[in-house]
Amino acid sequence: MANENENIKIVENATCTFCGCVCDDMELHVDLNEKRITKAKNACVLGRAWFAEHTIEDAPAAMIDGEEVSVDEAIEEAAQTLVNAKFPITYGLSDTTCEAQRQAVAISDYIKGNIDTTTSVCHGPSGLAFQGVGESTSTLGEVKNRADLVIYWGGNPAESHPRHFGRYAVTPKGMFTPNGKKDRTVVLVDVRKTKSAPVADIFIKPIPGKDFEVLWALRALVKGSKLSSNIEEETGVPLETLSDLAERMKNCRFGVLFFGMGLTMTRGRHFNSGALLALATDLNEYTHFVAKPVRGHGNVTGADNVVSWQTGYPFGVNFSRGYPRFNPGEFTTVDTLSNGDADAALIIASDPGSNFPKKAIEHLKNIPVITLDTKNTDTTKLSHVAFRTATYGINTTGTVYRMDDVPITLRSAFDSPFPDDETILTSIKKRVHELVLAKHYAGGASGEAKVAAINPL
């Protein structure tokens, strides 16, 4: 869109990729001279910081052991490192486009390595529960237009997803909720009062680590079973409160359970997620009820979708036998590093060097690491090969998935002198393929092995 100031570019309907809300109604004002975003209309406080902090720095596009090199040299070194490793791992993927994620899966397949996403350290237990229990699901648009009972369990959207209340679930006016919040009952279940608590009509505070018991009690009440009088002593929640919530859930028109890491990363883990998903299934005998995880990173849902589509599993996938295997606890990145299994790592748009367990970080320091990131991080500082890349949704187009599995196309605000993740990964994939083929033919591989090298998943 043109502006009377020729140095200002306005990008309408841009997408914020900071969190899983992936709000696509931004109006960005871009200073073309300074190559930065000066205003982000409609963005929340986190979104405004996301756009404001992304400026073009004067930095090398590629480095090997801290020395500036050409991008082609870095691609060659990265490919050689991955092909020569015996147990190479790929990790991250949650802050890049689906197109780049697809290339990463292909690389892992070619080198018979391991691929994992940040899901393994956040909603990984939910992924396990989805497989065991199933998921009653919907889009956020359906929630906005239809939900009259909204339950947040183990999350604090007011601080982690500031627009979730106002754009999708609490205050927006919908087709069947024309009065916004007046047409909804909002319940918050958490072990402490957070900044989200004032939004709730009902606040329930269970004993820490007792989410599973509370959920199982609700399942019993929904099915008409009686509970013993000591349920409050066991869970911290009075029987009257649980009974009232069970009746509200059974009698609403459209209910939704949003759950966060306060449920998935506490005692019980995937059993907690499974209990909540089973509760949603139980409630569908009486009304329409759905359950959705509230995802953190901008395209972590896309990472799950792409890796699932390519391999059949959402994270923690191993190709060492020539076909994908899924085993959280063995093939998830914290474990491959902590156990000392990995001997090379490709880290994409993530910073495990700043937040992984100490044992995992110490091993990361002792193996060759290849990183793709938009900025310097603790992980890029310990990298053998480091690529500086463009920021998705600001400098590049592509596809991302909102937390409700809805794909959204990105719009670029301004160009970057750095290549995007997809370009770098495509080049690495091409060179890896050439090296793998050369190794197979030089080693006199069988015809079946040659076919496998040429045609990965």
C-alpha positions as CSV (number, residue, x, y, z in Angstrom):
1,M,0.0,0.0,0.0
2,A,1.4,3.4,-1.0
3,N,2.0,6.2,1.5
4,E,2.6,9.9,1.1
5,N,6.0,9.3,2.6
6,E,7.8,7.3,0.0
7,N,10.2,5.9,2.6
8,I,7.3,4.3,4.6
9,K,5.7,1.1,3.4
10,I,2.4,-0.2,4.9
11,V,1.8,-3.9,4.9
12,E,-1.8,-4.8,5.5
13,N,-3.1,-8.2,6.8
14,A,0.4,-9.2,7.8
15,T,0.9,-12.1,10.2
16,C,2.6,-12.1,13.6
17,T,4.6,-15.3,14.1
18,F,5.6,-14.8,17.7
19,C,3.1,-17.2,19.3
20,G,0.7,-19.9,18.3
21,C,-2.2,-17.4,17.9
22,V,-0.6,-16.4,14.6
23,C,-2.7,-13.3,14.3
24,D,-3.0,-12.3,10.7
25,D,-4.6,-8.9,11.0
26,M,-1.5,-6.8,11.5
27,E,-0.9,-3.4,9.8
28,L,2.9,-2.9,9.7
29,H,4.5,0.4,9.0
30,V,8.0,-0.2,7.6
31,D,10.8,2.4,7.4
32,L,12.5,1.3,4.1
33,N,15.6,3.4,4.8
34,E,16.3,2.0,8.2
35,K,14.9,-1.5,7.3
36,R,12.8,-1.8,10.4
37,I,9.1,-1.8,11.5
38,T,8.2,1.4,13.2
39,K,4.6,0.5,14.0
40,A,2.6,-2.7,14.3
41,K,-1.1,-1.9,14.5
42,N,-3.3,-4.5,16.2
43,A,-0.3,-6.3,17.7
44,C,-0.2,-7.2,21.4
45,V,2.7,-6.3,23.6
46,L,4.5,-9.4,22.7
47,G,3.8,-8.9,19.0
48,R,5.0,-5.3,19.1
49,A,8.3,-6.4,20.7
50,W,8.6,-9.2,18.1
51,F,8.4,-6.7,15.2
52,A,10.4,-3.9,16.8
53,E,13.3,-6.1,17.7
54,H,13.9,-7.5,14.2
55,T,16.3,-5.1,12.5
56,I,19.0,-6.0,10.0
57,E,22.3,-6.3,11.7
58,D,25.7,-6.1,10.1
59,A,26.8,-9.7,10.5
60,P,28.3,-12.5,8.4
61,A,25.8,-14.7,6.6
62,A,27.9,-17.7,7.4
63,M,30.7,-18.7,9.7
64,I,32.8,-21.8,10.4
65,D,34.4,-21.9,13.8
66,G,33.7,-18.2,14.3
67,E,35.4,-17.2,11.0
68,E,33.4,-15.6,8.2
69,V,33.1,-17.8,5.1
70,S,30.9,-17.8,2.0
71,V,27.5,-19.4,2.2
72,D,28.6,-22.1,-0.3
73,E,31.6,-23.0,1.9
74,A,29.4,-23.3,4.9
75,I,26.9,-25.4,3.1
76,E,29.6,-27.8,2.0
77,E,31.0,-28.1,5.5
78,A,27.5,-28.6,7.0
79,A,26.7,-31.3,4.5
80,Q,30.1,-33.1,5.0
81,T,29.6,-32.9,8.8
82,L,26.1,-34.4,8.7
83,V,26.9,-37.2,6.2
84,N,30.0,-38.3,8.1
85,A,28.2,-38.5,11.5
86,K,27.0,-41.8,12.8
87,F,24.1,-40.4,14.8
88,P,23.2,-36.9,13.5
89,I,20.2,-35.1,15.1
90,T,18.0,-32.3,13.8
91,Y,16.2,-30.1,16.3
92,G,14.0,-27.0,16.5
93,L,11.8,-26.1,13.5
94,S,9.1,-24.3,15.4
95,D,10.1,-20.8,14.3
96,T,10.4,-21.3,10.6
97,T,8.1,-22.0,7.7
98,C,6.6,-25.3,6.7
99,E,8.5,-25.2,3.5
100,A,11.8,-25.1,5.4
101,Q,10.6,-27.8,7.8
102,R,10.0,-30.1,4.9
103,Q,13.6,-29.8,3.7
104,A,14.8,-30.6,7.2
105,V,12.9,-33.8,7.3
106,A,14.3,-34.8,3.9
107,I,17.9,-34.1,5.2
108,S,17.3,-36.3,8.2
109,D,16.0,-39.1,6.0
110,Y,19.0,-39.0,3.7
111,I,21.5,-39.1,6.5
112,K,19.5,-41.7,8.5
113,G,19.5,-39.4,11.4
114,N,17.1,-38.2,14.0
115,I,14.6,-35.4,13.8
116,D,12.8,-33.7,16.7
117,T,10.9,-30.5,17.3
118,T,10.4,-28.2,20.4
119,T,7.1,-30.1,20.9
120,S,9.2,-32.7,22.8
121,V,9.8,-30.2,25.6
122,C,6.3,-28.6,25.7
123,H,3.2,-30.4,24.4
124,G,5.0,-33.7,23.7
125,P,2.8,-35.5,26.3
126,S,-0.3,-34.2,24.4
127,G,1.0,-35.8,21.2
128,L,1.2,-39.1,23.0
129,A,-2.3,-38.6,24.4
130,F,-3.7,-37.8,21.0
131,Q,-2.5,-41.2,19.7
132,G,-3.9,-43.1,22.7
133,V,-7.2,-41.2,23.3
134,G,-8.0,-39.2,20.2
135,E,-9.0,-35.5,20.0
136,S,-12.3,-33.7,19.7
137,T,-11.3,-30.6,17.9
138,S,-12.4,-27.4,16.1
139,T,-11.0,-24.2,14.7
140,L,-10.7,-21.0,16.8
141,G,-13.2,-19.5,14.5
142,E,-15.8,-22.0,15.7
143,V,-14.9,-21.2,19.3
144,K,-15.4,-17.5,18.6
145,N,-18.7,-18.0,16.9
146,R,-20.2,-20.8,19.1
147,A,-18.5,-21.4,22.4
148,D,-20.6,-20.4,25.5
149,L,-18.4,-22.3,28.0
150,V,-14.6,-21.7,27.8
151,I,-12.2,-23.5,30.2
152,Y,-8.5,-22.7,30.4
153,W,-6.6,-25.4,32.2
154,G,-2.9,-25.0,33.2
155,G,-2.2,-21.9,31.2
156,N,-1.9,-18.1,31.6
157,P,-3.0,-16.6,28.2
158,A,-3.0,-13.1,29.6
159,E,0.8,-13.2,29.6
160,S,1.7,-15.9,27.1
161,H,-1.0,-15.3,24.4
162,P,-2.4,-11.8,25.1
163,R,-4.9,-11.7,22.2
164,H,-6.3,-15.2,22.8
165,F,-9.0,-13.7,25.0
166,G,-9.9,-10.8,22.8
167,R,-9.6,-12.3,19.3
168,Y,-10.8,-15.9,19.7
169,A,-12.3,-17.1,22.9
170,V,-13.6,-14.7,25.6
171,T,-14.7,-11.2,24.5
172,P,-15.2,-11.3,20.7
173,K,-18.7,-11.2,19.4
174,G,-19.6,-14.2,17.2
175,M,-22.5,-15.5,15.1
176,F,-24.1,-17.3,18.1
177,T,-22.4,-15.2,20.8
178,P,-23.5,-11.7,19.7
179,N,-22.9,-10.2,23.2
180,G,-19.3,-11.4,23.5
181,K,-18.3,-12.3,27.0
182,K,-21.9,-11.8,28.3
183,D,-22.8,-14.9,26.3
184,R,-19.9,-17.0,27.8
185,T,-18.9,-18.5,31.0
186,V,-15.1,-18.5,31.5
187,V,-13.4,-21.0,33.9
188,L,-9.7,-21.0,34.8
189,V,-8.1,-24.0,36.4
190,D,-4.6,-23.3,37.8
191,V,-2.6,-24.0,40.9
192,R,-2.1,-20.2,41.5
193,K,-3.8,-17.0,40.6
194,T,-2.2,-15.4,37.5
195,K,-2.9,-12.3,35.5
196,S,-5.5,-14.4,33.6
197,A,-7.6,-15.0,36.7
198,P,-9.6,-11.7,36.6
199,V,-11.1,-12.7,33.2
200,A,-12.6,-15.9,34.7
201,D,-16.1,-16.2,36.1
202,I,-15.0,-19.3,38.0
203,F,-11.5,-19.9,39.3
204,I,-10.6,-23.4,40.5
205,K,-7.3,-24.0,42.4
206,P,-6.3,-27.6,42.7
207,I,-3.4,-28.9,44.7
208,P,-0.3,-28.8,42.6
209,G,0.2,-32.2,40.8
210,K,-3.4,-33.2,41.3
211,D,-4.8,-32.3,37.9
212,F,-5.3,-36.0,36.9
213,E,-7.4,-36.6,40.0
214,V,-9.5,-33.5,39.3
215,L,-10.1,-34.5,35.7
216,W,-10.9,-38.1,36.7
217,A,-13.4,-36.8,39.3
218,L,-15.1,-34.7,36.7
219,R,-15.3,-37.6,34.3
220,A,-17.0,-39.6,37.1
221,L,-19.5,-36.8,37.8
222,V,-20.3,-36.4,34.1
223,K,-21.1,-40.1,33.9
224,G,-23.4,-39.8,37.0
225,S,-21.1,-41.6,39.5
226,K,-20.9,-40.5,43.1
227,L,-17.7,-39.3,44.7
228,S,-16.5,-39.8,48.2
229,S,-16.7,-36.9,50.6
230,N,-12.9,-36.7,50.9
231,I,-12.4,-35.5,47.3
232,E,-11.5,-32.0,48.6
233,E,-8.8,-33.4,50.8
234,E,-7.4,-35.3,47.8
235,T,-7.6,-32.6,45.1
236,G,-8.0,-29.3,46.9
237,V,-11.3,-28.7,45.1
238,P,-14.7,-28.9,47.0
239,L,-17.2,-31.5,45.7
240,E,-19.8,-28.7,45.2
241,T,-17.4,-26.9,42.9
242,L,-16.7,-30.0,40.9
243,S,-20.4,-30.9,40.7
244,D,-21.3,-27.4,39.5
245,L,-18.6,-27.5,36.8
246,A,-19.7,-30.9,35.6
247,E,-23.3,-29.7,35.3
248,R,-22.2,-26.6,33.4
249,M,-20.2,-28.7,31.0
250,K,-23.0,-31.1,30.3
251,N,-25.6,-28.3,29.8
252,C,-23.6,-25.8,27.7
253,R,-24.3,-25.6,23.9
254,F,-20.6,-25.6,22.8
255,G,-17.8,-26.1,25.3
256,V,-14.0,-25.9,24.8
257,L,-11.1,-27.0,27.0
258,F,-7.9,-25.1,26.3
259,F,-4.9,-26.6,28.0
260,G,-1.3,-25.5,28.5
261,M,2.0,-26.7,29.8
262,G,0.8,-26.4,33.4
263,L,-1.1,-29.6,32.6
264,T,1.4,-31.3,30.2
265,M,4.6,-30.7,32.1
266,T,3.6,-31.5,35.6
267,R,3.0,-34.8,37.5
268,G,1.1,-37.1,35.2
269,R,2.1,-35.6,31.9
270,H,0.5,-37.5,29.0
271,F,-1.9,-39.1,31.5
272,N,-3.1,-35.6,32.3
273,S,-3.6,-34.7,28.7
274,G,-5.3,-38.1,28.1
275,A,-7.7,-37.5,30.9
276,L,-8.7,-34.1,29.6
277,L,-9.1,-35.4,26.1
278,A,-11.2,-38.3,27.4
279,L,-13.3,-35.8,29.4
280,A,-14.1,-34.0,26.2
281,T,-15.1,-37.3,24.6
282,D,-17.4,-38.1,27.5
283,L,-19.1,-34.7,27.2
284,N,-19.9,-35.2,23.6
285,E,-22.6,-37.7,24.8
286,Y,-24.5,-34.7,26.1
287,T,-23.4,-31.6,24.1
288,H,-20.7,-30.4,21.7
289,F,-17.3,-30.2,23.4
290,V,-13.8,-29.8,22.0
291,A,-10.2,-29.7,23.5
292,K,-7.3,-27.8,22.1
293,P,-3.7,-27.4,23.3
294,V,-2.5,-23.7,23.5
295,R,0.7,-23.8,21.5
296,G,3.6,-21.5,22.2
297,H,6.0,-21.0,19.2
298,G,4.7,-19.4,16.0
299,N,4.8,-22.5,13.9
300,V,5.3,-25.4,16.3
301,T,1.9,-26.7,15.1
302,G,3.2,-26.5,11.5
303,A,6.3,-28.5,12.6
304,D,4.0,-31.2,14.1
305,N,2.0,-31.3,10.9
306,V,4.9,-31.5,8.5
307,V,6.9,-34.1,10.5
308,S,3.7,-36.2,10.9
309,W,2.8,-35.9,7.2
310,Q,6.4,-36.9,6.2
311,T,7.0,-39.6,8.7
312,G,3.8,-40.6,10.4
313,Y,4.9,-39.3,13.8
314,P,5.0,-35.7,15.2
315,F,8.4,-35.5,16.9
316,G,11.2,-37.7,18.2
317,V,11.6,-39.6,14.9
318,N,14.6,-41.8,14.0
319,F,15.6,-42.9,10.5
320,S,18.7,-45.1,11.3
321,R,17.1,-48.3,10.1
322,G,16.0,-46.7,6.8
323,Y,12.4,-46.1,7.9
324,P,10.9,-43.8,10.6
325,R,10.6,-45.0,14.2
326,F,9.0,-43.0,17.0
327,N,10.2,-43.4,20.6
328,P,10.0,-40.4,23.0
329,G,12.6,-40.8,25.8
330,E,15.1,-42.3,23.3
331,F,14.8,-40.2,20.1
332,T,13.9,-36.9,21.7
333,T,16.7,-34.4,21.7
334,V,17.2,-33.9,25.4
335,D,17.7,-37.6,25.7
336,T,20.0,-38.1,22.6
337,L,22.2,-35.3,24.0
338,S,22.0,-36.2,27.7
339,N,22.8,-39.9,26.9
340,G,25.7,-38.9,24.7
341,D,24.2,-40.5,21.6
342,A,24.3,-37.7,19.1
343,D,27.6,-37.0,17.3
344,A,26.4,-34.0,15.2
345,A,23.5,-31.6,15.4
346,L,21.6,-29.4,13.0
347,I,19.7,-26.8,15.1
348,I,17.1,-24.8,13.2
349,A,15.5,-21.7,14.7
350,S,16.0,-22.8,18.3
351,D,18.3,-22.2,21.2
352,P,18.7,-25.4,23.2
353,G,22.1,-24.0,24.4
354,S,20.2,-21.6,26.7
355,N,17.5,-23.8,28.1
356,F,18.3,-27.5,27.9
357,P,19.5,-29.5,31.0
358,K,23.1,-28.9,31.8
359,K,24.2,-32.4,30.8
360,A,22.6,-32.0,27.4
361,I,24.3,-28.6,26.8
362,E,27.7,-30.0,27.9
363,H,27.4,-32.7,25.2
364,L,26.3,-30.2,22.7
365,K,29.5,-28.3,23.3
366,N,31.5,-31.4,22.4
367,I,30.0,-32.2,19.0
368,P,29.9,-30.3,15.7
369,V,26.8,-28.1,15.7
370,I,25.2,-26.5,12.6
371,T,22.8,-23.6,13.3
372,L,20.3,-21.6,11.3
373,D,19.1,-18.5,13.3
374,T,18.2,-14.9,12.8
375,K,20.4,-13.7,15.6
376,N,23.3,-14.6,17.9
377,T,22.3,-17.1,20.7
378,D,24.0,-19.3,23.2
379,T,23.7,-22.1,20.6
380,T,25.1,-20.2,17.7
381,K,28.1,-19.2,19.8
382,L,29.1,-22.9,20.2
383,S,28.4,-23.7,16.6
384,H,30.9,-25.3,14.2
385,V,28.9,-23.9,11.2
386,A,26.5,-21.0,11.8
387,F,24.1,-19.5,9.2
388,R,22.5,-16.1,9.7
389,T,19.0,-16.3,8.1
390,A,16.0,-14.0,7.4
391,T,13.1,-13.8,9.8
392,Y,10.0,-15.7,8.7
393,G,6.9,-13.5,8.5
394,I,9.0,-10.3,8.4
395,N,11.5,-10.9,5.7
396,T,10.1,-14.0,4.0
397,T,6.8,-15.5,2.8
398,G,5.8,-19.1,3.4
399,T,3.2,-21.1,5.3
400,V,2.6,-21.5,9.0
401,Y,0.0,-23.3,11.0
402,R,-2.1,-21.6,13.7
403,M,-2.5,-23.5,17.0
404,D,-5.8,-24.9,15.7
405,D,-4.2,-26.5,12.6
406,V,-5.3,-23.7,10.2
407,P,-2.6,-22.9,7.6
408,I,-1.8,-19.2,7.0
409,T,0.3,-17.7,4.3
410,L,2.9,-15.1,5.4
411,R,3.5,-11.7,3.8
412,S,7.0,-10.2,3.8
413,A,7.4,-6.7,5.2
414,F,10.9,-5.9,3.9
415,D,13.8,-7.8,2.4
416,S,16.8,-9.2,4.3
417,P,20.4,-9.5,2.9
418,F,20.4,-12.9,4.5
419,P,19.0,-16.1,2.9
420,D,15.9,-17.7,4.3
421,D,15.9,-21.1,6.1
422,E,14.3,-22.9,3.2
423,T,17.0,-21.8,0.7
424,I,19.9,-22.9,3.1
425,L,18.2,-26.2,3.9
426,T,17.4,-26.9,0.3
427,S,21.1,-26.4,-0.7
428,I,22.3,-28.6,2.2
429,K,19.8,-31.3,1.2
430,K,21.0,-31.2,-2.4
431,R,24.7,-31.5,-1.3
432,V,23.9,-34.2,1.3
433,H,22.1,-36.2,-1.4
434,E,25.1,-36.0,-3.7
435,L,27.5,-37.1,-0.9
436,V,25.2,-40.0,0.1
437,L,24.9,-41.2,-3.4
438,A,28.7,-41.0,-3.9
439,K,29.3,-43.0,-0.7
440,H,26.8,-45.7,-1.7
441,Y,28.3,-46.1,-5.2
442,A,31.9,-46.0,-3.9
443,G,31.1,-48.6,-1.3
444,G,29.5,-51.0,-3.8
445,A,26.1,-50.8,-2.3
446,S,23.4,-53.2,-3.4
447,G,20.7,-52.1,-5.9
448,E,18.2,-51.9,-3.1
449,A,20.4,-49.6,-1.0
450,K,21.0,-47.4,-4.0
451,V,17.3,-47.0,-4.6
452,A,16.8,-46.1,-0.9
453,A,19.5,-43.5,-1.2
454,I,17.9,-41.9,-4.2
455,N,14.3,-42.1,-3.0
456,P,13.9,-41.2,0.6
457,L,10.5,-40.6,2.3
